Amino acid sequence: MKNIFNFLRKKNENYDKAKSGLSNIKRTFDGFVISFPDVTPNEIMFVKEKWETLPKSISKGVKIMALNVIDNYKSLLILYNPNSYIMPHKHENEYEHGLVVKGELIDKFTGKKYGIGERYMFKPNETHYLSSTNEGCLVYSTLGYGDNHDLLSISSDVKRVMSEIDLT
């Protein structure tokens, strides 16, 4: 009888080890999605009216230009070179709204395509993996707390900057 209890305990220990291992894998993946590997928030620069290239560890061929940065709100332009992307990620507390100005954007998680004039919105903790097609893409985007930071007002200066960008 004692051997049976030892067998069951050993089986439970193996089960616990396997469960713990799977939990560690999940935690590692979740950490990758929430905060990009090897990149601190200070490395993602939001410089007003100046193009900044996103780090290669989180993207391929993507530049951002801040238009407005206030405490809990950012508006920016995102320029995707042809066949470029931003790694899978989510924003813990922020909503992300986007308007495709030129080209086409694809969310590789859902397969949803966004063409010129189409908008997207990702809620806090909603994972997305945005990629351009072979023609590149320009997106006007806002990040903010609350879902009321949509894209209705685009200043004439922003429209001028967007019209001057050539994707070729």
Secondary structure, DSSP 8 states (H G I E B T S, - for coil): -HHHHHHHHHHHHHHHHHHHHHHHHHHHHHHHHHS-TT--GGGS---BTS-EE--TTTEEEEEEEEEEEETTEEEEEEEEEEEEEE-SB--SS-EEEEEEEEEEEEETTT--EE-TT-EEEE-TT--B-EEEEEEEEEEEEEEESSTT--S----HHHHHHHHH----
